[in-house]
Amino acid sequence: MIGAIIGDIAGSIYEFNNIKTKNFKIELDDYELTDDSIMTLAVCDILHNGYECNCGKKGCLETVASATGIVRVAMEEIEENSNSALYQILEKTGLLSAKDVTSCANEGDSYALKVLDQVSNYLGLTLANVANVLNPEKIVIGGGVSKAGSILLDNIRIHFEKYAFERVRMSTKIVIATLG
């Protein structure tokens, strides 16, 4: 049983605990995966022809699930949602932040809730795909966006449960990272 996956919500899964593999290697057309790189595939290419990522590829999880990514998703349809508090913030200040999106979602703004649901779907799907392969006991989500708290985490769980195998869904806990 895998002990834990500790992931940065911005897309970089950076530590594995209790993974027991020896000389792990998979060769795919353009990828060579080893023990050290297996998670790279999981965090890249989730959106076919998606946004350009800092890594040089398109459609990586980071492009929609980081603080910048959440703002990017919110900006997609902001003009069509002029009744949203997010639109009002953008009009007043000239910019949006991920904190604005989560604050407006916590206040019940329907467009902000839609944005977080979309981001949560990407995260839930990606985490379910990884968990379906590794069957971890726990997935710990960290990084700045994890400060969104339960409004994001609860939605991630809903989408994770939709995509994960039943056995994985029942045995894997998803939590926010804490210090100490």
One Martini backbone bead per residue (centre of mass of N, CA, C, O) as a GRO file, in nm:
protein
  180
    1MET     BB    1   0.097   0.035   0.022
    2ILE     BB    2   0.057   0.357  -0.011
    3GLY     BB    3   0.108   0.627   0.188
    4ALA     BB    4   0.178   0.907   0.010
    5ILE     BB    5   0.074   1.213  -0.140
    6ILE     BB    6   0.251   1.512  -0.204
    7GLY     BB    7   0.091   1.814  -0.313
    8ASP     BB    8   0.088   2.073  -0.533
    9ILE     BB    9  -0.169   2.256  -0.659
   10ALA     BB   10   0.019   2.363  -0.904
   11GLY     BB   11   0.144   2.050  -0.999
   12SER     BB   12   0.370   1.957  -0.790
   13ILE     BB   13   0.485   1.651  -0.714
   14TYR     BB   14   0.736   1.610  -0.437
   15GLU     BB   15   0.641   1.350  -0.258
   16PHE     BB   16   0.719   1.023  -0.135
   17ASN     BB   17   0.568   0.758   0.057
   18ASN     BB   18   0.617   0.421   0.063
   19ILE     BB   19   0.747   0.355  -0.211
   20LYS     BB   20   0.782   0.032  -0.374
   21THR     BB   21   1.045   0.036  -0.602
   22LYS     BB   22   1.221  -0.134  -0.877
   23ASN     BB   23   1.334  -0.037  -1.159
   24PHE     BB   24   1.138   0.165  -1.280
   25LYS     BB   25   0.996   0.128  -1.622
   26ILE     BB   26   0.856   0.327  -1.889
   27GLU     BB   27   0.780   0.305  -2.239
   28LEU     BB   28   0.696   0.567  -2.444
   29ASP     BB   29   0.716   0.734  -2.710
   30ASP     BB   30   0.789   1.032  -2.538
   31TYR     BB   31   0.840   0.849  -2.277
   32GLU     BB   32   1.034   0.814  -1.969
   33LEU     BB   33   0.965   0.625  -1.690
   34THR     BB   34   1.046   0.662  -1.352
   35ASP     BB   35   1.057   0.688  -1.026
   36ASP     BB   36   1.111   1.015  -1.056
   37SER     BB   37   0.868   1.066  -1.309
   38ILE     BB   38   0.567   0.967  -1.282
   39MET     BB   39   0.414   1.248  -1.210
   40THR     BB   40   0.453   1.413  -1.467
   41LEU     BB   41   0.222   1.285  -1.629
   42ALA     BB   42  -0.012   1.364  -1.431
   43VAL     BB   43   0.040   1.697  -1.462
   44CYS     BB   44   0.015   1.656  -1.765
   45ASP     BB   45  -0.205   1.674  -2.019
   46ILE     BB   46  -0.527   1.735  -1.934
   47LEU     BB   47  -0.548   1.952  -2.177
   48HIS     BB   48  -0.634   1.960  -2.481
   49ASN     BB   49  -0.511   2.240  -2.600
   50GLY     BB   50  -0.426   2.418  -2.384
   51TYR     BB   51  -0.247   2.591  -2.196
   52GLU     BB   52   0.043   2.739  -2.157
   53CYS     BB   53   0.332   2.636  -2.005
   54ASN     BB   54   0.634   2.676  -1.837
   55CYS     BB   55   0.740   2.389  -1.960
   56GLY     BB   56   0.615   2.407  -2.282
   57LYS     BB   57   0.347   2.300  -2.257
   58LYS     BB   58   0.010   2.184  -2.289
   59GLY     BB   59  -0.236   2.133  -2.035
   60CYS     BB   60  -0.153   2.164  -1.757
   61LEU     BB   61  -0.253   2.172  -1.438
   62GLU     BB   62  -0.122   2.448  -1.362
   63THR     BB   63  -0.302   2.623  -1.569
   64VAL     BB   64  -0.577   2.562  -1.360
   65ALA     BB   65  -0.457   2.505  -1.033
   66SER     BB   66  -0.349   2.763  -0.980
   67ALA     BB   67  -0.374   3.080  -0.909
   68THR     BB   68  -0.344   3.163  -1.204
   69GLY     BB   69  -0.543   2.951  -1.315
   70ILE     BB   70  -0.799   3.049  -1.175
   71VAL     BB   71  -0.797   3.322  -1.312
   72ARG     BB   72  -0.804   3.217  -1.600
   73VAL     BB   73  -1.078   3.078  -1.576
   74ALA     BB   74  -1.236   3.333  -1.489
   75MET     BB   75  -1.166   3.505  -1.754
   76GLU     BB   76  -1.313   3.350  -1.983
   77GLU     BB   77  -1.636   3.447  -1.868
   78ILE     BB   78  -1.665   3.737  -1.740
   79GLU     BB   79  -1.837   3.899  -1.950
   80GLU     BB   80  -2.091   3.692  -1.917
   81ASN     BB   81  -2.063   3.782  -1.581
   82SER     BB   82  -2.166   4.085  -1.479
   83ASN     BB   83  -2.315   3.988  -1.198
   84SER     BB   84  -2.059   3.932  -1.075
   85ALA     BB   85  -1.832   3.995  -0.829
   86LEU     BB   86  -1.586   3.957  -1.010
   87TYR     BB   87  -1.652   4.176  -1.213
   88GLN     BB   88  -1.654   4.409  -1.009
   89ILE     BB   89  -1.360   4.381  -0.924
   90LEU     BB   90  -1.236   4.419  -1.203
   91GLU     BB   91  -1.355   4.702  -1.254
   92LYS     BB   92  -1.230   4.838  -0.995
   93THR     BB   93  -0.909   4.711  -1.006
   94GLY     BB   94  -0.813   4.531  -1.279
   95LEU     BB   95  -0.820   4.261  -1.095
   96LEU     BB   96  -0.749   3.918  -1.008
   97SER     BB   97  -0.781   3.659  -0.761
   98ALA     BB   98  -0.799   3.365  -0.601
   99LYS     BB   99  -0.916   3.495  -0.347
  100ASP     BB  100  -1.159   3.621  -0.486
  101VAL     BB  101  -1.287   3.358  -0.578
  102THR     BB  102  -1.319   3.227  -0.294
  103SER     BB  103  -1.476   3.454  -0.159
  104CYS     BB  104  -1.717   3.456  -0.358
  105ALA     BB  105  -1.790   3.160  -0.315
  106ASN     BB  106  -1.845   3.186  -0.005
  107GLU     BB  107  -2.086   3.403  -0.089
  108GLY     BB  108  -2.236   3.256  -0.358
  109ASP     BB  109  -2.113   3.299  -0.625
  110SER     BB  110  -2.184   3.143  -0.918
  111TYR     BB  111  -1.925   3.188  -1.085
  112ALA     BB  112  -1.716   3.110  -0.871
  113LEU     BB  113  -1.829   2.825  -0.833
  114LYS     BB  114  -1.778   2.735  -1.125
  115VAL     BB  115  -1.474   2.767  -1.124
  116LEU     BB  116  -1.414   2.572  -0.886
  117ASP     BB  117  -1.545   2.328  -1.019
  118GLN     BB  118  -1.355   2.309  -1.259
  119VAL     BB  119  -1.093   2.281  -1.098
  120SER     BB  120  -1.187   2.034  -0.930
  121ASN     BB  121  -1.218   1.846  -1.168
  122TYR     BB  122  -0.925   1.837  -1.255
  123LEU     BB  123  -0.817   1.738  -0.982
  124GLY     BB  124  -0.995   1.488  -0.938
  125LEU     BB  125  -0.910   1.340  -1.196
  126THR     BB  126  -0.604   1.333  -1.149
  127LEU     BB  127  -0.608   1.198  -0.868
  128ALA     BB  128  -0.762   0.944  -0.958
  129ASN     BB  129  -0.558   0.843  -1.164
  130VAL     BB  130  -0.328   0.811  -0.964
  131ALA     BB  131  -0.481   0.636  -0.750
  132ASN     BB  132  -0.554   0.398  -0.943
  133VAL     BB  133  -0.245   0.316  -0.952
  134LEU     BB  134  -0.135   0.360  -0.632
  135ASN     BB  135  -0.318   0.346  -0.380
  136PRO     BB  136  -0.355   0.558  -0.156
  137GLU     BB  137  -0.428   0.667   0.164
  138LYS     BB  138  -0.310   0.964   0.094
  139ILE     BB  139  -0.389   1.307   0.004
  140VAL     BB  140  -0.182   1.597  -0.002
  141ILE     BB  141  -0.264   1.938  -0.010
  142GLY     BB  142  -0.075   2.209  -0.129
  143GLY     BB  143  -0.019   2.530  -0.122
  144GLY     BB  144  -0.167   2.832  -0.172
  145VAL     BB  145  -0.456   2.724  -0.268
  146SER     BB  146  -0.523   2.559  -0.005
  147LYS     BB  147  -0.645   2.817   0.143
  148ALA     BB  148  -0.942   2.772   0.049
  149GLY     BB  149  -1.024   2.498   0.151
  150SER     BB  150  -1.331   2.345   0.165
  151ILE     BB  151  -1.445   2.453  -0.105
  152LEU     BB  152  -1.229   2.287  -0.262
  153LEU     BB  153  -1.203   2.009  -0.124
  154ASP     BB  154  -1.498   1.912  -0.154
  155ASN     BB  155  -1.494   1.920  -0.467
  156ILE     BB  156  -1.263   1.728  -0.512
  157ARG     BB  157  -1.397   1.485  -0.380
  158ILE     BB  158  -1.636   1.460  -0.568
  159HIS     BB  159  -1.463   1.412  -0.826
  160PHE     BB  160  -1.294   1.180  -0.727
  161GLU     BB  161  -1.538   0.985  -0.677
  162LYS     BB  162  -1.627   0.979  -0.977
  163TYR     BB  163  -1.327   0.854  -1.090
  164ALA     BB  164  -1.279   0.647  -0.885
  165PHE     BB  165  -1.234   0.367  -0.767
  166GLU     BB  166  -1.395   0.220  -0.521
  167ARG     BB  167  -1.153   0.128  -0.350
  168VAL     BB  168  -1.010   0.404  -0.359
  169ARG     BB  169  -1.240   0.582  -0.254
  170MET     BB  170  -1.252   0.430   0.031
  171SER     BB  171  -0.918   0.455   0.108
  172THR     BB  172  -0.891   0.764   0.029
  173LYS     BB  173  -0.752   1.053   0.152
  174ILE     BB  174  -0.828   1.409   0.151
  175VAL     BB  175  -0.596   1.673   0.231
  176ILE     BB  176  -0.467   1.938   0.400
  177ALA     BB  177  -0.196   2.088   0.465
  178THR     BB  178   0.016   2.093   0.758
  179LEU     BB  179   0.175   2.222   1.024
  180GLY     BB  180   0.334   1.999   1.258
   0.00000   0.00000   0.00000
